[in-house]
Amino acid sequence: MANIKSAKKRILVIETKTLRNKMIKSKVKTLIKKVEAAIEAGDKAAAQAALKVATAEIDKAASKGIYHKNTASRKISRLSLAVNKL
């Protein structure tokens, strides 16, 4: 356990950031699942609408450093390709 005040603060800050990152990653995963569900159902309009929302959220996560920019780009690319195949 940390004894120095600044180290104690870092522990608290890291916990807060970790929680925020988990929340955002969870939200992105949920949105990706919604796109994939719409693709499975064969509903192109719903898939495109869900893709738009998911893309915005993935980009936001990448800009905050939660995902690497290439990872975000890959996720968006794969989802877009799947929707376009409908």
N, C-alpha and C positions, 0 to 999 in steps of 0.2 A: 504494500500500500504506500502511496505517495505521502511524503511528509512536507514537502515544499508547497507553498500556497499556489504558485503558478502551475505546478504539476497537477494539483488537485483540480484547478480550474480547467486545465486541458482535458482531464478525464471527463468532466461534466460536458464540456463543449463537444467532445468526440461522441459522447452518448447521444446528444441532441442531433448532431449531424448524421449519425448512423441511423437513427430513427427516421429522420426526414428522407434519407436515401432509400431506406426500405419501403417507406410509404410510396414514394414515387415509382420505384421499380415494380412494386405490386400493382400499382395503377396501370402502368404500361403493359404488364403481363395480362391484366384483365382486358384491356382494350384490344390487345393482339388476339386474345381468345374470342372476343366478339367478332372481329373481322373473320377469323377462321370459321366460326360458327355460321356466319352469313354465307361464306363460300361453300361450306358443306351443304347448306340448305339450297344453294343455287340462286340465291336472291342477289342479283347484281347491284340493284339500287341500294339495298341495305349495306352490302359489302363496301361499296364506294363511299357511302356516308360514314361508315365505321372506320374505313381506311383514312379518311380525311382527319377525323378526330385523333386516331392513333398516331398518324404522322406528326401532327402538331405536338402531341405530348412527348413523343420520342425526341423530336428536335429540341423541345424545351429541356428535357432531361440531359441531352448531350451538351447543351449550352451551359448547364449548371455543373457539368463535370461528373455527372452520375454515370453516364455511358461515354466511352471513347467515341470520337466523331465517326470513326470507321465502323464501329459496332452499330451505332445508330443508323448509319447509311446502309449497312448490310440488312438490318431488320426492315427498314423502310422498303428497300429494293425487293426483298423476298416477298413482302406482303403485296406490293404493287404488282409484281409479276403474277402472283396467284390470283389477284382480283382481275387482272387483264386477261387471264386465260379463260375466264367465265364467258 
